[in-house]
């Protein structure tokens, strides 16, 4: 079941990182030169926090 949590969370985080990046670019009024790097940093930072939360709270759900 934990794999399902990670998969669904990964998909949601991917879409959320894309939306945040588009909002940042719209606010700046230009496409970022290192767009892929900014996307990667957004996705990685959100994934580390969220996956750590899943790892911490998922065992409590099953017990």
mmCIF file of the N, C-alpha and C atoms, coordinates in Angstrom:
data_MODEL
# 
_entry.id   MODEL 
# 
loop_
_atom_site.group_PDB 
_atom_site.id 
_atom_site.type_symbol 
_atom_site.label_atom_id 
_atom_site.label_alt_id 
_atom_site.label_comp_id 
_atom_site.label_asym_id 
_atom_site.label_entity_id 
_atom_site.label_seq_id 
_atom_site.pdbx_PDB_ins_code 
_atom_site.Cartn_x 
_atom_site.Cartn_y 
_atom_site.Cartn_z 
_atom_site.occupancy 
_atom_site.B_iso_or_equiv 
_atom_site.pdbx_formal_charge 
_atom_site.auth_seq_id 
_atom_site.auth_comp_id 
_atom_site.auth_asym_id 
_atom_site.auth_atom_id 
_atom_site.pdbx_PDB_model_num 
ATOM 1   N N  . UNK A 1 1  ? 0.822  -1.191 0.000   1.00 0.00 ? 1  UNK A N  1 
ATOM 2   C CA . UNK A 1 1  ? 0.000  0.000  0.000   1.00 0.00 ? 1  UNK A CA 1 
ATOM 3   C C  . UNK A 1 1  ? 0.869  1.259  0.000   1.00 0.00 ? 1  UNK A C  1 
ATOM 4   N N  . UNK A 1 2  ? 2.020  1.147  0.622   1.00 0.00 ? 2  UNK A N  1 
ATOM 5   C CA . UNK A 1 2  ? 2.930  2.285  0.690   1.00 0.00 ? 2  UNK A CA 1 
ATOM 6   C C  . UNK A 1 2  ? 3.395  2.705  -0.706  1.00 0.00 ? 2  UNK A C  1 
ATOM 7   N N  . UNK A 1 3  ? 3.567  1.740  -1.591  1.00 0.00 ? 3  UNK A N  1 
ATOM 8   C CA . UNK A 1 3  ? 3.972  2.045  -2.966  1.00 0.00 ? 3  UNK A CA 1 
ATOM 9   C C  . UNK A 1 3  ? 2.920  2.868  -3.680  1.00 0.00 ? 3  UNK A C  1 
ATOM 10  N N  . UNK A 1 4  ? 1.668  2.624  -3.375  1.00 0.00 ? 4  UNK A N  1 
ATOM 11  C CA . UNK A 1 4  ? 0.582  3.412  -3.969  1.00 0.00 ? 4  UNK A CA 1 
ATOM 12  C C  . UNK A 1 4  ? 0.660  4.848  -3.480  1.00 0.00 ? 4  UNK A C  1 
ATOM 13  N N  . UNK A 1 5  ? 0.927  5.040  -2.201  1.00 0.00 ? 5  UNK A N  1 
ATOM 14  C CA . UNK A 1 5  ? 1.070  6.393  -1.653  1.00 0.00 ? 5  UNK A CA 1 
ATOM 15  C C  . UNK A 1 5  ? 2.191  7.151  -2.365  1.00 0.00 ? 5  UNK A C  1 
ATOM 16  N N  . UNK A 1 6  ? 3.334  6.490  -2.521  1.00 0.00 ? 6  UNK A N  1 
ATOM 17  C CA . UNK A 1 6  ? 4.468  7.126  -3.182  1.00 0.00 ? 6  UNK A CA 1 
ATOM 18  C C  . UNK A 1 6  ? 4.158  7.455  -4.638  1.00 0.00 ? 6  UNK A C  1 
ATOM 19  N N  . UNK A 1 7  ? 3.505  6.563  -5.343  1.00 0.00 ? 7  UNK A N  1 
ATOM 20  C CA . UNK A 1 7  ? 3.198  6.777  -6.752  1.00 0.00 ? 7  UNK A CA 1 
ATOM 21  C C  . UNK A 1 7  ? 2.225  7.927  -6.945  1.00 0.00 ? 7  UNK A C  1 
ATOM 22  N N  . UNK A 1 8  ? 1.139  7.909  -6.202  1.00 0.00 ? 8  UNK A N  1 
ATOM 23  C CA . UNK A 1 8  ? 0.142  8.983  -6.316  1.00 0.00 ? 8  UNK A CA 1 
ATOM 24  C C  . UNK A 1 8  ? 0.752  10.317 -5.887  1.00 0.00 ? 8  UNK A C  1 
ATOM 25  N N  . UNK A 1 9  ? 1.520  10.304 -4.825  1.00 0.00 ? 9  UNK A N  1 
ATOM 26  C CA . UNK A 1 9  ? 2.169  11.532 -4.357  1.00 0.00 ? 9  UNK A CA 1 
ATOM 27  C C  . UNK A 1 9  ? 3.150  12.059 -5.391  1.00 0.00 ? 9  UNK A C  1 
ATOM 28  N N  . UNK A 1 10 ? 3.916  11.177 -6.017  1.00 0.00 ? 10 UNK A N  1 
ATOM 29  C CA . UNK A 1 10 ? 4.860  11.595 -7.051  1.00 0.00 ? 10 UNK A CA 1 
ATOM 30  C C  . UNK A 1 10 ? 4.164  12.268 -8.227  1.00 0.00 ? 10 UNK A C  1 
ATOM 31  N N  . UNK A 1 11 ? 3.043  11.712 -8.648  1.00 0.00 ? 11 UNK A N  1 
ATOM 32  C CA . UNK A 1 11 ? 2.292  12.305 -9.755  1.00 0.00 ? 11 UNK A CA 1 
ATOM 33  C C  . UNK A 1 11 ? 1.756  13.676 -9.375  1.00 0.00 ? 11 UNK A C  1 
ATOM 34  N N  . UNK A 1 12 ? 1.196  13.774 -8.189  1.00 0.00 ? 12 UNK A N  1 
ATOM 35  C CA . UNK A 1 12 ? 0.655  15.061 -7.721  1.00 0.00 ? 12 UNK A CA 1 
ATOM 36  C C  . UNK A 1 12 ? 1.763  16.094 -7.580  1.00 0.00 ? 12 UNK A C  1 
ATOM 37  N N  . UNK A 1 13 ? 2.900  15.698 -7.034  1.00 0.00 ? 13 UNK A N  1 
ATOM 38  C CA . UNK A 1 13 ? 4.014  16.632 -6.864  1.00 0.00 ? 13 UNK A CA 1 
ATOM 39  C C  . UNK A 1 13 ? 4.567  17.094 -8.202  1.00 0.00 ? 13 UNK A C  1 
ATOM 40  N N  . UNK A 1 14 ? 4.612  16.207 -9.179  1.00 0.00 ? 14 UNK A N  1 
ATOM 41  C CA . UNK A 1 14 ? 5.070  16.574 -10.518 1.00 0.00 ? 14 UNK A CA 1 
ATOM 42  C C  . UNK A 1 14 ? 4.176  17.658 -11.104 1.00 0.00 ? 14 UNK A C  1 
ATOM 43  N N  . UNK A 1 15 ? 2.863  17.459 -11.024 1.00 0.00 ? 15 UNK A N  1 
ATOM 44  C CA . UNK A 1 15 ? 1.919  18.448 -11.552 1.00 0.00 ? 15 UNK A CA 1 
ATOM 45  C C  . UNK A 1 15 ? 1.981  19.754 -10.764 1.00 0.00 ? 15 UNK A C  1 
ATOM 46  N N  . UNK A 1 16 ? 2.138  19.651 -9.451  1.00 0.00 ? 16 UNK A N  1 
ATOM 47  C CA . UNK A 1 16 ? 2.230  20.847 -8.611  1.00 0.00 ? 16 UNK A CA 1 
ATOM 48  C C  . UNK A 1 16 ? 3.505  21.638 -8.904  1.00 0.00 ? 16 UNK A C  1 
ATOM 49  N N  . UNK A 1 17 ? 4.621  20.955 -9.083  1.00 0.00 ? 17 UNK A N  1 
ATOM 50  C CA . UNK A 1 17 ? 5.875  21.634 -9.404  1.00 0.00 ? 17 UNK A CA 1 
ATOM 51  C C  . UNK A 1 17 ? 5.776  22.342 -10.748 1.00 0.00 ? 17 UNK A C  1 
ATOM 52  N N  . UNK A 1 18 ? 5.117  21.725 -11.712 1.00 0.00 ? 18 UNK A N  1 
ATOM 53  C CA . UNK A 1 18 ? 4.917  22.353 -13.014 1.00 0.00 ? 18 UNK A CA 1 
ATOM 54  C C  . UNK A 1 18 ? 4.073  23.617 -12.883 1.00 0.00 ? 18 UNK A C  1 
ATOM 55  N N  . UNK A 1 19 ? 3.007  23.536 -12.102 1.00 0.00 ? 19 UNK A N  1 
ATOM 56  C CA . UNK A 1 19 ? 2.143  24.705 -11.907 1.00 0.00 ? 19 UNK A CA 1 
ATOM 57  C C  . UNK A 1 19 ? 2.889  25.839 -11.199 1.00 0.00 ? 19 UNK A C  1 
ATOM 58  N N  . UNK A 1 20 ? 3.663  25.503 -10.176 1.00 0.00 ? 20 UNK A N  1 
ATOM 59  C CA . UNK A 1 20 ? 4.430  26.522 -9.456  1.00 0.00 ? 20 UNK A CA 1 
ATOM 60  C C  . UNK A 1 20 ? 5.444  27.182 -10.383 1.00 0.00 ? 20 UNK A C  1 
ATOM 61  N N  . UNK A 1 21 ? 6.117  26.369 -11.197 1.00 0.00 ? 21 UNK A N  1 
ATOM 62  C CA . UNK A 1 21 ? 7.092  26.909 -12.138 1.00 0.00 ? 21 UNK A CA 1 
ATOM 63  C C  . UNK A 1 21 ? 6.428  27.860 -13.123 1.00 0.00 ? 21 UNK A C  1 
ATOM 64  N N  . UNK A 1 22 ? 5.279  27.475 -13.641 1.00 0.00 ? 22 UNK A N  1 
ATOM 65  C CA . UNK A 1 22 ? 4.558  28.355 -14.574 1.00 0.00 ? 22 UNK A CA 1 
ATOM 66  C C  . UNK A 1 22 ? 4.136  29.658 -13.908 1.00 0.00 ? 22 UNK A C  1 
ATOM 67  N N  . UNK A 1 23 ? 3.715  29.586 -12.655 1.00 0.00 ? 23 UNK A N  1 
ATOM 68  C CA . UNK A 1 23 ? 3.340  30.800 -11.924 1.00 0.00 ? 23 UNK A CA 1 
ATOM 69  C C  . UNK A 1 23 ? 4.548  31.708 -11.691 1.00 0.00 ? 23 UNK A C  1 
ATOM 70  N N  . UNK A 1 24 ? 5.672  31.104 -11.344 1.00 0.00 ? 24 UNK A N  1 
ATOM 71  C CA . UNK A 1 24 ? 6.895  31.898 -11.148 1.00 0.00 ? 24 UNK A CA 1 
ATOM 72  C C  . UNK A 1 24 ? 7.324  32.580 -12.444 1.00 0.00 ? 24 UNK A C  1 
ATOM 73  N N  . UNK A 1 25 ? 7.234  31.853 -13.558 1.00 0.00 ? 25 UNK A N  1 
ATOM 74  C CA . UNK A 1 25 ? 7.600  32.435 -14.848 1.00 0.00 ? 25 UNK A CA 1 
ATOM 75  C C  . UNK A 1 25 ? 6.631  33.532 -15.255 1.00 0.00 ? 25 UNK A C  1 
ATOM 76  N N  . UNK A 1 26 ? 5.355  33.344 -14.981 1.00 0.00 ? 26 UNK A N  1 
ATOM 77  C CA . UNK A 1 26 ? 4.368  34.380 -15.301 1.00 0.00 ? 26 UNK A CA 1 
ATOM 78  C C  . UNK A 1 26 ? 4.610  35.621 -14.464 1.00 0.00 ? 26 UNK A C  1 
ATOM 79  N N  . UNK A 1 27 ? 4.956  35.427 -13.212 1.00 0.00 ? 27 UNK A N  1 
ATOM 80  C CA . UNK A 1 27 ? 5.231  36.566 -12.338 1.00 0.00 ? 27 UNK A CA 1 
ATOM 81  C C  . UNK A 1 27 ? 6.492  37.303 -12.785 1.00 0.00 ? 27 UNK A C  1 
ATOM 82  N N  . UNK A 1 28 ? 7.487  36.552 -13.262 1.00 0.00 ? 28 UNK A N  1 
ATOM 83  C CA . UNK A 1 28 ? 8.731  37.164 -13.737 1.00 0.00 ? 28 UNK A CA 1 
ATOM 84  C C  . UNK A 1 28 ? 8.564  37.767 -15.131 1.00 0.00 ? 28 UNK A C  1 
ATOM 85  N N  . UNK A 1 29 ? 7.559  37.281 -15.873 1.00 0.00 ? 29 UNK A N  1 
ATOM 86  C CA . UNK A 1 29 ? 7.319  37.805 -17.202 1.00 0.00 ? 29 UNK A CA 1 
ATOM 87  C C  . UNK A 1 29 ? 8.247  37.244 -18.268 1.00 0.00 ? 29 UNK A C  1 
ATOM 88  N N  . UNK A 1 30 ? 8.872  36.133 -17.978 1.00 0.00 ? 30 UNK A N  1 
ATOM 89  C CA . UNK A 1 30 ? 9.792  35.520 -18.933 1.00 0.00 ? 30 UNK A CA 1 
ATOM 90  C C  . UNK A 1 30 ? 9.962  34.053 -18.593 1.00 0.00 ? 30 UNK A C  1 
ATOM 91  N N  . UNK A 1 31 ? 10.478 33.297 -19.555 1.00 0.00 ? 31 UNK A N  1 
ATOM 92  C CA . UNK A 1 31 ? 10.803 31.894 -19.307 1.00 0.00 ? 31 UNK A CA 1 
ATOM 93  C C  . UNK A 1 31 ? 12.207 31.845 -18.720 1.00 0.00 ? 31 UNK A C  1 
ATOM 94  N N  . UNK A 1 32 ? 12.358 31.104 -17.644 1.00 0.00 ? 32 UNK A N  1 
ATOM 95  C CA . UNK A 1 32 ? 13.660 31.024 -16.993 1.00 0.00 ? 32 UNK A CA 1 
ATOM 96  C C  . UNK A 1 32 ? 14.674 30.328 -17.892 1.00 0.00 ? 32 UNK A C  1 
ATOM 97  N N  . UNK A 1 33 ? 15.895 30.809 -17.819 1.00 0.00 ? 33 UNK A N  1 
ATOM 98  C CA . UNK A 1 33 ? 16.963 30.235 -18.629 1.00 0.00 ? 33 UNK A CA 1 
ATOM 99  C C  . UNK A 1 33 ? 17.251 28.785 -18.223 1.00 0.00 ? 33 UNK A C  1 
ATOM 100 N N  . UNK A 1 34 ? 17.267 28.537 -16.935 1.00 0.00 ? 34 UNK A N  1 
ATOM 101 C CA . UNK A 1 34 ? 17.530 27.196 -16.409 1.00 0.00 ? 34 UNK A CA 1 
ATOM 102 C C  . UNK A 1 34 ? 16.230 26.590 -15.874 1.00 0.00 ? 34 UNK A C  1 
ATOM 103 N N  . UNK A 1 35 ? 15.249 26.525 -16.743 1.00 0.00 ? 35 UNK A N  1 
ATOM 104 C CA . UNK A 1 35 ? 13.908 26.068 -16.379 1.00 0.00 ? 35 UNK A CA 1 
ATOM 105 C C  . UNK A 1 35 ? 13.926 24.654 -15.811 1.00 0.00 ? 35 UNK A C  1 
ATOM 106 N N  . UNK A 1 36 ? 14.675 23.775 -16.415 1.00 0.00 ? 36 UNK A N  1 
ATOM 107 C CA . UNK A 1 36 ? 14.738 22.381 -15.952 1.00 0.00 ? 36 UNK A CA 1 
ATOM 108 C C  . UNK A 1 36 ? 15.339 22.286 -14.559 1.00 0.00 ? 36 UNK A C  1 
ATOM 109 N N  . UNK A 1 37 ? 16.327 23.093 -14.286 1.00 0.00 ? 37 UNK A N  1 
ATOM 110 C CA . UNK A 1 37 ? 16.957 23.082 -12.968 1.00 0.00 ? 37 UNK A CA 1 
ATOM 111 C C  . UNK A 1 37 ? 15.992 23.591 -11.899 1.00 0.00 ? 37 UNK A C  1 
ATOM 112 N N  . UNK A 1 38 ? 15.270 24.650 -12.204 1.00 0.00 ? 38 UNK A N  1 
ATOM 113 C CA . UNK A 1 38 ? 14.294 25.186 -11.256 1.00 0.00 ? 38 UNK A CA 1 
ATOM 114 C C  . UNK A 1 38 ? 13.207 24.145 -10.992 1.00 0.00 ? 38 UNK A C  1 
ATOM 115 N N  . UNK A 1 39 ? 12.733 23.492 -12.042 1.00 0.00 ? 39 UNK A N  1 
ATOM 116 C CA . UNK A 1 39 ? 11.729 22.445 -11.886 1.00 0.00 ? 39 UNK A CA 1 
ATOM 117 C C  . UNK A 1 39 ? 12.263 21.313 -11.016 1.00 0.00 ? 39 UNK A C  1 
ATOM 118 N N  . UNK A 1 40 ? 13.485 20.894 -11.266 1.00 0.00 ? 40 UNK A N  1 
ATOM 119 C CA . UNK A 1 40 ? 14.090 19.817 -10.495 1.00 0.00 ? 40 UNK A CA 1 
ATOM 120 C C  . UNK A 1 40 ? 14.197 20.188 -9.017  1.00 0.00 ? 40 UNK A C  1 
ATOM 121 N N  . UNK A 1 41 ? 14.625 21.396 -8.723  1.00 0.00 ? 41 UNK A N  1 
ATOM 122 C CA . UNK A 1 41 ? 14.762 21.828 -7.330  1.00 0.00 ? 41 UNK A CA 1 
ATOM 123 C C  . UNK A 1 41 ? 13.395 21.862 -6.641  1.00 0.00 ? 41 UNK A C  1 
ATOM 124 N N  . UNK A 1 42 ? 12.394 22.375 -7.332  1.00 0.00 ? 42 UNK A N  1 
ATOM 125 C CA . UNK A 1 42 ? 11.041 22.396 -6.765  1.00 0.00 ? 42 UNK A CA 1 
ATOM 126 C C  . UNK A 1 42 ? 10.555 20.980 -6.476  1.00 0.00 ? 42 UNK A C  1 
ATOM 127 N N  . UNK A 1 43 ? 10.661 20.115 -7.462  1.00 0.00 ? 43 UNK A N  1 
ATOM 128 C CA . UNK A 1 43 ? 10.165 18.745 -7.312  1.00 0.00 ? 43 UNK A CA 1 
ATOM 129 C C  . UNK A 1 43 ? 10.933 17.987 -6.239  1.00 0.00 ? 43 UNK A C  1 
ATOM 130 N N  . UNK A 1 44 ? 12.239 18.114 -6.238  1.00 0.00 ? 44 UNK A N  1 
ATOM 131 C CA . UNK A 1 44 ? 13.058 17.405 -5.249  1.00 0.00 ? 44 UNK A CA 1 
ATOM 132 C C  . UNK A 1 44 ? 12.748 17.861 -3.827  1.00 0.00 ? 44 UNK A C  1 
ATOM 133 N N  . UNK A 1 45 ? 12.664 19.161 -3.623  1.00 0.00 ? 45 UNK A N  1 
ATOM 134 C CA . UNK A 1 45 ? 12.413 19.657 -2.268  1.00 0.00 ? 45 UNK A CA 1 
ATOM 135 C C  . UNK A 1 45 ? 11.037 19.223 -1.764  1.00 0.00 ? 45 UNK A C  1 
ATOM 136 N N  . UNK A 1 46 ? 10.024 19.298 -2.617  1.00 0.00 ? 46 UNK A N  1 
ATOM 137 C CA . UNK A 1 46 ? 8.697  18.858 -2.193  1.00 0.00 ? 46 UNK A CA 1 
ATOM 138 C C  . UNK A 1 46 ? 8.667  17.348 -1.968  1.00 0.00 ? 46 UNK A C  1 
ATOM 139 N N  . UNK A 1 47 ? 9.360  16.587 -2.806  1.00 0.00 ? 47 UNK A N  1 
ATOM 140 C CA . UNK A 1 47 ? 9.366  15.134 -2.678  1.00 0.00 ? 47 UNK A CA 1 
ATOM 141 C C  . UNK A 1 47 ? 10.060 14.684 -1.390  1.00 0.00 ? 47 UNK A C  1 
ATOM 142 N N  . UNK A 1 48 ? 11.175 15.304 -1.059  1.00 0.00 ? 48 UNK A N  1 
ATOM 143 C CA . UNK A 1 48 ? 11.891 14.913 0.159   1.00 0.00 ? 48 UNK A CA 1 
ATOM 144 C C  . UNK A 1 48 ? 11.028 15.113 1.396   1.00 0.00 ? 48 UNK A C  1 
ATOM 145 N N  . UNK A 1 49 ? 10.353 16.248 1.459   1.00 0.00 ? 49 UNK A N  1 
ATOM 146 C CA . UNK A 1 49 ? 9.509  16.541 2.618   1.00 0.00 ? 49 UNK A CA 1 
ATOM 147 C C  . UNK A 1 49 ? 8.303  15.602 2.660   1.00 0.00 ? 49 UNK A C  1 
ATOM 148 N N  . UNK A 1 50 ? 7.641  15.461 1.531   1.00 0.00 ? 50 UNK A N  1 
ATOM 149 C CA . UNK A 1 50 ? 6.423  14.654 1.490   1.00 0.00 ? 50 UNK A CA 1 
ATOM 150 C C  . UNK A 1 50 ? 6.710  13.172 1.698   1.00 0.00 ? 50 UNK A C  1 
ATOM 151 N N  . UNK A 1 51 ? 7.752  12.642 1.057   1.00 0.00 ? 51 UNK A N  1 
ATOM 152 C CA . UNK A 1 51 ? 8.071  11.226 1.217   1.00 0.00 ? 51 UNK A CA 1 
ATOM 153 C C  . UNK A 1 51 ? 8.526  10.911 2.634   1.00 0.00 ? 51 UNK A C  1 
ATOM 154 N N  . UNK A 1 52 ? 9.204  11.846 3.275   1.00 0.00 ? 52 UNK A N  1 
ATOM 155 C CA . UNK A 1 52 ? 9.583  11.639 4.676   1.00 0.00 ? 52 UNK A CA 1 
ATOM 156 C C  . UNK A 1 52 ? 8.329  11.572 5.551   1.00 0.00 ? 52 UNK A C  1 
ATOM 157 N N  . UNK A 1 53 ? 7.342  12.396 5.228   1.00 0.00 ? 53 UNK A N  1 
ATOM 158 C CA . UNK A 1 53 ? 6.078  12.346 5.963   1.00 0.00 ? 53 UNK A CA 1 
ATOM 159 C C  . UNK A 1 53 ? 5.350  11.038 5.754   1.00 0.00 ? 53 UNK A C  1 
ATOM 160 N N  . UNK A 1 54 ? 5.346  10.537 4.534   1.00 0.00 ? 54 UNK A N  1 
ATOM 161 C CA . UNK A 1 54 ? 4.709  9.247  4.259   1.00 0.00 ? 54 UNK A CA 1 
ATOM 162 C C  . UNK A 1 54 ? 5.417  8.139  5.032   1.00 0.00 ? 54 UNK A C  1 
ATOM 163 N N  . UNK A 1 55 ? 6.731  8.166  5.004   1.00 0.00 ? 55 UNK A N  1 
ATOM 164 C CA . UNK A 1 55 ? 7.509  7.136  5.707   1.00 0.00 ? 55 UNK A CA 1 
ATOM 165 C C  . UNK A 1 55 ? 7.234  7.175  7.206   1.00 0.00 ? 55 UNK A C  1 
ATOM 166 N N  . UNK A 1 56 ? 7.018  8.379  7.713   1.00 0.00 ? 56 UNK A N  1 
ATOM 167 C CA . UNK A 1 56 ? 6.820  8.526  9.150   1.00 0.00 ? 56 UNK A CA 1 
ATOM 168 C C  . UNK A 1 56 ? 5.412  8.139  9.583   1.00 0.00 ? 56 UNK A C  1 
ATOM 169 N N  . UNK A 1 57 ? 4.406  8.525  8.772   1.00 0.00 ? 57 UNK A N  1 
ATOM 170 C CA . UNK A 1 57 ? 3.025  8.328  9.198   1.00 0.00 ? 57 UNK A CA 1 
ATOM 171 C C  . UNK A 1 57 ? 2.349  7.104  8.611   1.00 0.00 ? 57 UNK A C  1 
ATOM 172 N N  . UNK A 1 58 ? 2.882  6.515  7.565   1.00 0.00 ? 58 UNK A N  1 
ATOM 173 C CA . UNK A 1 58 ? 2.245  5.344  6.958   1.00 0.00 ? 58 UNK A CA 1 
ATOM 174 C C  . UNK A 1 58 ? 2.194  4.146  7.902   1.00 0.00 ? 58 UNK A C  1 
ATOM 175 N N  . UNK A 1 59 ? 3.242  3.843  8.669   1.00 0.00 ? 59 UNK A N  1 
ATOM 176 C CA . UNK A 1 59 ? 3.115  2.709  9.595   1.00 0.00 ? 59 UNK A CA 1 
ATOM 177 C C  . UNK A 1 59 ? 2.001  2.917  10.622  1.00 0.00 ? 59 UNK A C  1 
ATOM 178 N N  . UNK A 1 60 ? 1.747  4.142  10.999  1.00 0.00 ? 60 UNK A N  1 
ATOM 179 C CA . UNK A 1 60 ? 0.689  4.413  11.977  1.00 0.00 ? 60 UNK A CA 1 
ATOM 180 C C  . UNK A 1 60 ? -0.692 4.117  11.384  1.00 0.00 ? 60 UNK A C  1 
ATOM 181 N N  . UNK A 1 61 ? -0.818 4.217  10.088  1.00 0.00 ? 61 UNK A N  1 
ATOM 182 C CA . UNK A 1 61 ? -2.102 3.946  9.450   1.00 0.00 ? 61 UNK A CA 1 
ATOM 183 C C  . UNK A 1 61 ? -2.416 2.458  9.501   1.00 0.00 ? 61 UNK A C  1 
ATOM 184 N N  . UNK A 1 62 ? -1.401 1.620  9.358   1.00 0.00 ? 62 UNK A N  1 
ATOM 185 C CA . UNK A 1 62 ? -1.627 0.180  9.310   1.00 0.00 ? 62 UNK A CA 1 
ATOM 186 C C  . UNK A 1 62 ? -1.741 -0.457 10.685  1.00 0.00 ? 62 UNK A C  1 
ATOM 187 N N  . UNK A 1 63 ? -1.303 0.210  11.730  1.00 0.00 ? 63 UNK A N  1 
ATOM 188 C CA . UNK A 1 63 ? -1.352 -0.382 13.072  1.00 0.00 ? 63 UNK A CA 1 
ATOM 189 C C  . UNK A 1 63 ? -2.609 -0.015 13.803  1.00 0.00 ? 63 UNK A C  1 
# 
